[in-house]
Amino acid sequence: MNQQKSYTVTLLLSFFLGGFGIHRFYTGYVGLGILQLITLGGCGIWSLIDFISICFNNYKSADGQQLAEYNKTLGLTLFYVWILLIILGVFINGATVSQILKG
């Protein structure tokens, strides 16, 4: 029987390197990891779905096992940090576009 993969490691890999599919390699999905690497996480959409699934403990390793040591607080914290980063990105990009248009 394979050793369970760590929830924390999988979550952090997905948060920082999700677009490259590194979390897929770690959890045993080598083929899907290569596909995510080639498509840059399915243009970000696939990696986003994986990240949200991991945050809420709905992601299993390739051998069907749950990730070890689920940490709800960490998952929710990183999920809210991700939301905050998206909002900040929208505001920063909006301000940049506004400055460009003003000349």
NORLIN-V643090 format. One line per field, one symbol per residue. ss: DSSP state (H for helix, E for strand, C for the rest). burial: b if it has 9 or more other ideal C-beta (glycine too) atoms within 8 Angstrom, else e. A space follows every 10 residues. Layout:
# NORLIN-V643090
ss=???
burial=???
This chain:
# NORLIN-V643090
ss=CCCCCEHHHH HHHHHHHHHH CHHHHHCCCH HHHHHHHHHH HHHCHHHHHH HHHHHCCCCE CCCCCECECC CHHHHHHHHH HHHHHHHHHH HHHHHHHHHH HHC
burial=eeebbbbbbb bebbbebbbb bbbbbbbbbe ebbbbbbebb bbebebbbeb bbbbbebebe beeebebeeb beebbbebbe ebeeeeeeee eeeeeeeeee eee
